[in-house]
Amino acid sequence: MTVRLALIGCGGIARAHLRGYAAIRAAEPELFELVAVCDANLVAAQKVAADASEWQERAPAVFGDVADLLAATDCDAADICAPHFLHHRLGIACLEAGLHVQVEKPIGITVKATRRLIDAATRAGRQLATAENVRREPGPRTAHWLIHERQLLGTMQSFFVQETRPPQRPTADEAELPPWVWRDDCLLGGGGQVLDSGAHFCDTIRYLFGDVEQVYGRVEQWRPRPVRRDDAVVHDDREDTFVAQLHFASGMSGLWSYGAAWPGHRLNTVVYYGSEGALVDPGDIYHGPRLTAMVQLADGTALSLADLHQEHLAELGAAGRARLFPHGLTDGFALEVYDFLTAVRDDRPPEVTGTDGLRAKAIANAIYESNAAGQAVRVAEVIDGRIDAYQRPINERWQI
């Protein structure tokens, strides 16, 4: 079966997906054909179609509206890379038209929106995947192996993940203000760093350590950020600071914090502690662990994650390497879209399902809900909708 694919949304993240599709096409050209692309910005859609025509025989058809795409093309699957507030609307439309669907993270703008997506997939009998690239990269794969199979760190007990960076320098000239983008409005994006880049971290910690049971979070905006929208000056309403205490079903706990409001000293700390040692990552707080990380054991031994990755590859063997890194691919975007395409072809669930996406994003939503409530909240109560004060205005805006 050659999967007939539509790419919906042709902005920045779609370009990363497109690079993944190009790599797959070079390695396994019979797996899929990109038959359609869609974006309200037709110039962006036409550029994506032109780029795709460089690595497949025919340029995909170009559409400015999803309803037109669904009416005019015979697709098996859709990869949705649109803004967050459109994820559930476009995903449900595609599922109801009989397509399998992958949705960029966060899979829905709210928990309720995500549940509607999952319900639509169940009714349609189609696969629903959450696009998550970070866990598939060599660093997180090796970290999972050394924690769960090699058990190099013993029992995982705690982590400290902290980043602070200086604020952007203000300008007195309104003409030099950054332009408004949809992410600046939480009614359109669902939230700031906690939910956006933070979706990667939430998926990674679930992958490495299991489900989070309880969250206490504080979310602040210490430095207002004016932006220019047409001829008006408005404000980016996202947080620039958050601190969250996370407590896992396993008994593990962690501190996750970020701040972009304070001058004078940068801080970057990513350490995962077990009873026998620690994994120390000099990378950023959302997209790790990187292969530049080090393992420091209780007896003083230091091991590089890069060297451990080679051990992991050797232990995997040919079949295991083909499963985690098919065709030798190591780019997370290529791996996520390969998993989606083969899930459609083989009629199996993807590695990161819609429900997995829900459970990861619910950690982020629990941080916002805890801040709104002024107390710790249980993630299960966020997932089942009993706690939704932060999300309620977003749901009302989109009539969810």
N, C-alpha and C positions, 0 to 999 in steps of 0.2 A: 504493500500500500504506500503510495506517495501522498503525504499529508498536504492538502490544499489549505494554505494559511493566509489569514488576513492580519495585517498589522494596523492597529487602531491607535492613533496618536503618533505624531511624527516629530516630537520635540527632542530635548536633550537625551533623555533616558532611552528613547527609541533608537538613537544612534548607537548606543552601546549594545542593544539587542541586535541591531542590524549587523554590527561587526561579528557578533556571535553566529548569526545565521550565515554570514559569508564564510566563516571558518568551517562550519558544518557542511555547507554546500561543497567546499573543496575536498572534504574528507569523505563525505557520504552523499553524493549528489542525488541519489534516488529517494532520499528520506522525505524531502518536502519540496514544494514550490510555493513561493510567495506570489499569490495570485491577485492580491488587492492591498492597497494602503489607503488610509483614511485620516483626514485631519481637516478641521474647519479652516485652517490656514493652508490653502491649496498650494501655495508656493513651497511650503515645507513638505507637503505630501509628494509633490512632483519631484523634489530633490531626492527624497528617499527612493521613489520609483526609479529615477535615473541611476542612482547608485546601485540598486538591486540589479538593474539590467546589465551591469558590468560583470556579475558573476552567475547569472542565470540567463537562459536563452531568450526569454520574453520579459519585457517590463511589466510589472504588475499594473492592473487598472487603478486609476486614481479616483477617489471619492471625497467629497466634502461633508457627507452626512452618512451616518451608520445605517439608517433605514434604507437609503439608496443602495448601499453596498450589499446589504442582506437581500434586497429584492433582485439585484442584478447579477450576483455571483453565486457560485456553488462552492462554498467553503466547508472544510471539515472542522476548522479551529480558528480561534482569534486570540491574538496576543494584545492585551490592552495596556497601553502606555500613556493614557490620557491623565489630566489632572485628577487629584484625589476625589473631588466632589462628583466626578463623572464615573468613577469606577463601578459603583453598583448599578447605575442606570444602563451603561453600555454593556456591562457584563450580563445583566439579566436579559436585555434585548437579544444578545447573541445566544445565550443558553436557550431561551424560548424559541429561537429560530433553529435549534438543533445542533449548534456548534459546541465543541469543547472549548474551554476558556482558561487562559492564564491572565492574571491581573497583577500589575505591579504593586509593590508594597507601598503604603499599607493597604491591605486588600480592600478595605472599605473605609469610608471617612469616619464612621462610627461603628460600634459593635452591632447596633441594630441594622445598619446598612449591610454589614458583612453577613449577618444572619439571613437577610433576604437573598443575598447571592447564593449562600449555601443551600437554602431551601429551593431556589430556582434550579440549581444543579441537580438536586435530588429528584425533583419533579421531572426534569428532562432526561434523567439517566445519563448525564454527561459528566466528564471529568472537569473539576475546578482546581486549578493550581494557583499557588501564590508564588510570584516571581521573587525568589530570594537567592542572590548570587553569593553572598559572603560565606555561608556555611560550606559551600562546595569547593572553596579554594584550598590550596595545599595546607595553609596554616591551620585553619579550623579543623580540617580532616585529620591532620596529624595530632592536634590537641585532643580531639575526641578519642583517637586511638590510644594515646599515651595515658589518658585518664581512665578510660573504660576497659581497654584490653590489656595494655602493658601495665596499668595501675601503678605508674611510676611515682605519682604524687600521693599515694595512699588514699585515705578518705577525704573527699573535698569538703572544706569547712567554711571558707569565706573568700570574698574578693573585695578589692578597693580599686575602683575605676574612676579617675578624677581628671578633669581637664579645665584649665582656665586660660584665657587668652585676652590680650588687650582689646578694648573697644575700638571700633572704627573712629577715626578722627572726624569730628563734626565739621561741617562747612557752613559758612554764613551765606553762601551764594545759592539761592534756591535753584538756579539753573544747573548747578552741579550735583544736586541731589540724585541718588540712584532712582531709576524708574520703578514704579510699582509693578509687582508681579503677583499672580494669584496666590502664591504661597504666603504673601504678607497678610492675608485675611484668614483668620482661623475658621470662619464659616465656609471657606473654600478648600483649605488645606487640612482642616481637622485639628491643627495644632502646630507647634514649632518643632524644635530639635528632638524633643521627647518622642514624638510620633513619627517624624520624617526620617532623618538618619537613624534615630533611635530604634526604628523598626528592625534594622539590621541587628543591633545589639540585643534586642529582646528575643529575636529568633535564635541568635547565637547562644545566649545563656540557656534557653530551653534545650537546644541541641546538646550543649555540654553538660548541663546540670539538672535538667528536668523542670517541672512546672513550678512557678512561683505561686505561693499560697496567699501571702499578705504583703501589702505595700504601704509605706508611709512616705508621702512626697510633699515637697514644697516647690512651687513654681513661681518665678518672679520675672518682672521686667524692670530692671534697675535703670536702664538708660533708654529713653524713648528714641525711636529711629524714624525720623521723617523721610518720606519718599514722595516722588512726584508722580501723580496720576493725572494724565492729560494736563490741564492748566491749574490743577489744585495740588496743595500739599496735604498729604494724609499721613497716617502713622502705621507702620508695621506693628501689628498687635500681638506678635508672637513673643514667647518668653526668651530672655537672654540668659537665664540662670535656672537651674533646677538641682535639687538634691533629693535622692530617693534611697530609702532603706528597703531592701527586698529580702523576704524570708521564703525559703523554698520548702516544698513538701519533704525533701530529703533531710531537712534539718540545717542545711547550709544557709548562710546569710551573706548579704553583700551591700556595699555602698556604691552608688552610681551618681556622679555629679558632673555638672558642666556649668561654666560661666564665661560669658563674653563681655563682661561689663567693667572689669577692673584693670587699671594700668599698673605697670611697675614690675610684675613678676609673672612669668608663664609657669604653668604647672602641668605635667603630664605623668600620671601614674596609672599603670595597668598591671595589677598583680593578682593572680589567682592562687590561693593557698590551699594546700592539702596537708594531711598529717605528716607527710614525709618530704615535703618540699613545696616549691612555688614555681609558677610559670610567670615570667616577667616579660612584658611586651612593651617595647619603646614606641609602638605605633599609635594610631589614634584610637579614641575610645569607642568608635562605632564599627570599624571594619577589620578587626583582628580576630584571633591572633595572627600576626604576620610571621613569616619565616625568619625574620630578624629577631624574634623572641628567644629568650634563654630559659632553660630549666635550671633552677638552683636547688639542690637536694640538701637534706638536713646534715649529711656527712661532709658537706663542702664541695661535692662534685658539681661541676657546671657543664651543661650540655646544650648545644645549640639546637633550636627547633629545626633548622635546615638539615643538620646531620640526622636528627630523629626522623625527619621526613623521608630521607633515603632508606632508613631502616624500615619505616612503614611501607614504602613501596616494595621493598624486597619481601617483606612478610605477606603483603597482599597477593603476590604472584600475578601471573598474566591475567587470570580471570578477574581478580580483584581490582587490578589496575584498569582493566577495560570497563569495569562497573563504575568506579569512581571518577576515572579520568579517560573516558572513551576517546580513541584516536589520539591519545596523548594530550588532549585539551586540558589546560589548567586555568583558563580565564573563567571566572565565575559566571559571567553573563552567557558565554557559550555553553557552559555546562547546564545552566538553568533551562535554557531554551531547548537544548538537546533532550533533557529529561522530559520536558513537556511534549515535544514532538514524538518521542518514543512511547510515552504514556498513551498518546492518542493512537499511534500505530498499533500498539500491543494491547490496547484496551485494559490498562491497569491504572491504579491510582498513581499520581505523581509523588515524588518524595515529600514535597511540601504542599499539602492539600489546602483547600480553603479553610478547613477546621484548624490546621496548624497555623495558618495565617491569623485566624481569629484569636487563638490562644496567645500568640506573640503580641499582637496589637493590643490585646486586653491588658497586658502588663503596662504598656504605655498609657492606655486610657485610665488604668487604676491610679497612676501617678497624678493625673489631672483630677480625677474624682476625689482622691485623698486630699489634695490641696483645696478643692471646693468644700469638702466636708470638714476640714480641719482636724482630721483624725485618720488613723490607719484604716484601710479597707481590705476586704477579702476579694481576690481576683474573681473567684467563682460568682460573687454577687454582682460584679461588673459584667461578666459574661452573660448571666441570666437576666440582666436588665433591672435588677432591684436597686442598683446604684447608678444613676445616670444624670446627675445635676449638671455636670460640665457638658455632656453631650446633648442635652435636651434642646438647647437653642439651635444646634447644628441640625438635629433631626427635624425640628420645626421648619428650619429654612428650606430643607429639601423635601419636606412632606413625607418623611420616612415613618 
